[in-house]
Amino acid sequence: MPGDSKIHHCLYFLRATQTDKQESLNMFTFNLPTTWIHGIGAIQKIPGLLQELHCTSPLIVTDRRLIDLEGFSRITRDLADSHMGYEIFGGATKEPTVTGFTEAAAKLDLKKYDAIIAVGGGSVIDTAKGLRVIARFGGVITDYAGFGKIPRPTGIPLIAVPTTSGTGSEVSDGAVFTDEAKKTKFAVGGLYNFPTIAVTDPAMTVSMPPFVTAVSGIDALVHAVESYISKHASTVTELFALEAIRRIGSTIETAFRNGSDIEAREQMQLGATLAMVSTVNAKLGFCHAIAMPLCALYGLPHGQVCGVVLPGVLEYNADVVPKKVEKIARILGMVSQDETYTASLFRQRLQELIDEKLGLKVRLMEHGYTEADNEAIVKGTLGSFQSQNNPRTISPEGIINITESIV
């Protein structure tokens, strides 16, 4: 609910139960270098934040479709009133490509700006992250593919203002790009890629259309679920993951059906950011690993692909983390406390939510899939760094089975 101050209390009492052997107490490091500011009207703090950072000439990176929205106009009015010499780059695109990004970076005089403000969804924020790296170190974005390739801090503050409740890029260390020539996706990530400040204002998400609400919301749910069952999950990440699952699961259908419901929007926004706080520490798994080749091959939205494979992936992983998967099912209300739980029942009901209630059903045959693609899908999935975090070893057979479930 607006101004929700209960989150801190929830995180204290919502302990992650040590259920599976994988969950035994372990040594861990927990990192959240991004300052997180949340609340309705939080965007009004941006000029003051820039002043605290001693910045006066920010570049605003956004999507052209957002420029005319009231929230964006409020940001620019406040900057003008504070005598900030901002400029706007409205050329960020969905699923940024190497070619598109390179062309955009070449058009901008990146040395002019002492800060970057990203206003938009994950692709916008990822684009802003890439521009910050190029502004400081030069080269092309593929030079930084992988993790740890950014040599040191850029020294350019990045304020991320998400307009979707999904990717969590506002608090993540990664930025994803598509290499059209190779038909693959890659991430640029590492400690020096986190935004400086995340400003999550639920009012900025009200304009999301239903499909975007569903795609981004399911992406956030997958982040929470995969980080919860990850090999690298810890007592602390489980707190954030479980709380994210609870908030997203209880409000995603409401936000999808009624985008003006600000309470649902806030819970989704909190859930998405909490999920990524868990993810950057515990990492992702099978859903995201297989999404890399599927999205690259068929041009499908990342969140949609992650969502439609989630039910099968959870059933696949239930063999090694059965109690964790059951806990997810219970928190989501997919299997009531009075019902006997089975992984197959959970899969069926979760698939119904994603395919039918949220309208995200995918059939790869409609996008050009043939059996000959399986080789590239298996190679791309196993080659993804995310596959190493999955609690169950990912087999080629498992990859093909998941793929064929959405053919």
N, C-alpha and C positions, 0 to 999 in steps of 0.2 A: 504494500500500500504506500501512497505517497509519503515521502520522508521516513521510510521504514527504518526505525532505529533498532528493530529487534534482531537484525542480522547478526550482530556480535553475540547476542545471547544464544541464538540458534546454533552458532558455530561452536559454542562451548558445550551445549548439552547434547548435540547431535554427534555423539562419538562413533567412530567407525569401529564396529565390532570385529575382533580378530576371529574370523570364521574359517578361512581356508589356510592351509599350510603356507601358501605364498604370502599370507598377510602377517607372518610372524614379525615381531619387532625388528626393525632393521636400522642401520645407520643411513641417514639421509641429509641432504642439503635442501633448504627451501629458500627460493629467491623471488622477490617481487620488487625490482628496482623502479618500476613505474609508480609515480604518485597517482592515486585514484581519487577523483572528486566526483561525487554522485548527488543527484537530486534534481527535481523539477526547477528549472531556472538556472541551473549550474553554468550554462553557457555565458551568463552575464559576468562570470568571474574571469573570462579569458583576457580582457585588457589588463586587469590587475596582475594576472599571472605572467604576462609578457613583461610588464614593468618590473616585476620581481626578478625576472631572468635578464633584465637589462637589454631587452630586444625592442626595436622600434620599426623594423621593416620586414614583416612576415610575408611569406608566400602562402596563399590559401589554395590548397589542392582539393578539388571536388569534382563531381559529376555535373555536367551541364544541366541535367534535369533538376538538380537541387537548388540551383542559384536563385530561382524565383520563389522558393518556399520561405515562409515567415521566419522560421528558425535561422536559416542562413542569412536572411536580411537583417535579423536582429544582431547577429555576430558582426556583420560589416558595419552596421550603424554604430555599434558600441566601439568598434575600432576607430572609426572616423571621429567620433566624439572624443576619443582619447588621443587624437592626433597621430595615429599610427599610419605609416605610409605603406599600406598593404597592397599587394597585387593578387589577382585571381587567376589560377590555371584551372579551367573547367574541362580539360581533355582527358581526365581519368576514365578508363573504360572497364567494363565487366571483364573478369578473368584477364588481367593485363598480359600482353604478349611482349616478347623481346623486341620485335620490330616496332610496335606501337610505343613502347616505353622509350626506346632509343631515339625515335623521332621526336617525342615530347621533350626529352632531356636536351636534345640539340637545339630546340627552339627557345629554351629558357636560358637567361643569363643567371645561372644559379649562384654566382658569387655576390649578387646584389642583396640577397636575403640573409637576415641573421636568425631567422626562425621559420619553421614550417607549421602550418595549421592544417590538419587533414579533416575534412568534413564529409562524411559519407560512409559507405559500407566497407567491407574488408578489402575490396579491390582498390578503393581510393586510398585507404590507409597504407596498404602494401605499396602502392605507387609512391606515396609520400616517403615511405621508408627508403625505397630505392633511390629517389631523387636526393635524399639527404646523403646517402653513401656516395653517389656520383659527384655531388657538389663538393664534398670534402676530399675524395680520393681519386676522382676521375675514372677513366676506363669505360668499360661497358658492363652491364649488369651481370652478364654471364661470368665475368671475372670473379664474382663473389658467390657463385653457386655453391651450395653446401653450407656447413656450419663452421663458424670460426674463421671465415675468410676476411672479415672486416678487421683490419689490423689494430685499431685503437678507437677510442671515442671520437665521434665526428665533431663534437663541439657545437653542433647545431641543434638547439632544442626543438623537439617535435611534440606538439599538442594534438592528440587524437580525439576527435569528437564523432563517435559512431552514430549513424542514422539507421542502423539495423541492429537487431539483437541476435547475433549469430556467430560471426567469426571469432570475436574476442581479440581481434588484431590490435585493439587499443592497449592491451596489456601483454602482448606476445612478442617473442623475439624473432618471429619469422615473417617473411614476405614471399608469396608464391607467384611465379611467372610461368607462362606457357611458351615453350620453344616450338614455334610453328614448323620450322624446318625439320626438326627431329620428331615431332608429334609427341612430345613429352612435357611434363611439368617439372619444375625444380623449385627449391626453396633457397632463399638467402636468409641466413639466420646466425644467431650468436648473441653473446652478452651485450654487444654494442649496437644492437638493432632494436632494442626496446624503445617505445615512445617515452618521452620525458614525463609527460602528464597525460592521463586519460580523463576526459570530462564526459561522463555518461549522464545525459539529460533525457529522461524518458519522453519528454515532449518532442524531442527531435525524431522519434521513431513513429509517431502517430500517422505520418503520411505514407508509411509503407503499404503497398497493395497486398492483398491476401496471399498471392503466390510467393512474393518475397518474404512475407512474414513466416510462411510455412517452411520455405527453403532455409532461411537463416535460423529459424527456431530449431529445426531438426538438426542442423549443423551444430548448434550449441549443445543440444541434448547428446549428440554423438561424442562431442568433446568431453562432456561430463562422464558419460558411461565408459568410454575407452580409457580415460585417465584413471577411473575408479578400479578397473580390472587390470590395468597395466602392471607389468613386472616391476615397475619402478614406483608404484603407489606407496605412499607412506601414511602414517597416522594423520599427518597434517593435510596432505592432498585429499585424503578421503573425506575430511570434513567439508572442504570446499565442493568436492564432486557430488556428494550426497545432497548437500543443500541446493546445489544447482539443479540436480535431477528433480528434487521436490518442487522447486519453484517453476521450472519450465514445464514439467509434467502436469501441474495443476492449472496452468494458465494458457498453454499454447493454443488450445482449441478456441478459447474465448478471444484471444488476440487475433486469431485467424478470422473468426466470424464477425467480430466487432472491433475494428482497428481503432476506434475512438475511445475504447475503454482504457483510461489512463492507468488504472490500477493493474490491469493485466499487462499493459505495456511496461510498467515499472518492474513487475516481477520477472518478466522475460528479460529485461535489460540487466537486472541484477544477476539472474541465472546465467546469462551468456558470459558476463565478465567473470563471475565466480568459476564457471566451467573452465575458462582459459587460465585463470590463476592456478587451478589444479593441473591443467594440461602442460603448461610450460615447465612444470616441475616433475610431473609423472610421465608425460609423453603420451602419444597416441599409438594406435595399433592397426589391426587388419582392415577396418573400414577405410581409414585414410590411405593405407598402403595400396589397396585395390582401386581406390578412387582416382589415384594419380593416372594410371594408364586409361581407365575408362573415360575420364573427363577429356583427356588429351585426344583419344581416338574418336570420340563421338560428339565432342563439343557440348556436353551436358553440364548444367550447373553443379558445382562442387557439392553444395549442401544436399541437393536432391539425390545425387549418387550415394553419398555417405548415408543418407537416410534409408534409401530402399535396400541397401545391403545390410543395414544394422540388424534386422531380425535374424537373418541367417548367420551372421557373424556371432551374435550372442549365443545362438544354439550351438554353434561350433565350439565356442569357448566354454560353454557350460560343462563340458567334460572335465575341465581342470579347475574351474572356479565356480562350482555349482551353487554354493551358498551366496556368493556375491551376485550372481545372475538372478537368483531368486529374490534377493533383497531389492534389486532394481525393479523387478516385476511388482513386488509388493508396494514399494514407494510410488510407483506410477499408477497404482490402482488397477493394473491389468489382471492381477490375480488377487482376489480378496482374501482376507484372513480366514474366511470360512471355507475356502476352496482348497482342494489338493493341487499343489503346484506341479507342473511339468514344463520342461523347457520348450516342448513343442506347442503347448497351449499358449505360453507367453509369446512365442514367435508368431503364432496365428493372430493373436490380438494386437500385437505391436504392428504387424504388417497391415492390418485393417486400419489402424490409426493413420499410418503413413500413406498407404496407397489410396484409401477411399475417403476418410474423413478430412485429410489435408490435401488430397488431390495430387499426390506426388508420384503416382505410379509410373514406372519406366518399363518399356519393352525395347531392348536393344536392337531387335530385328528391325524396328521402325527407324533406326538410326544407322543402318548399314552393317550391322554385325554379321559375321560369318564365323564358322568354326575355325577357320584359318587364323582368326584374330587371337585365339586362345594362347598361342605361343607368346605373342607380344604382351598379353595381359599377365600371364604368369611371370614372364621376365621382369616386367615393370613393377609388379607387386613385390616379388622377392628382392628386387633391387632397391626398393624404397627403404630408407633408414627406419621408417616407422614400423616395418614388419618385425624388427628385432625386439620391439617392446611388447608384442602381443603375448598374453599369458600361455597360449598354446602355440607350439611351433606350427607355422603356416606351411602346408604342403601344397604341391601343384594340384593335387586332386581336390583339396579344399577350395582352392582358388577357382577352379573350373566349376565346381558345384555351386559356389556362390554366384558366379557369372551366369550360369545357366538358369539360375532361379529367377533372373530378371530378363531372360531372353524373350 
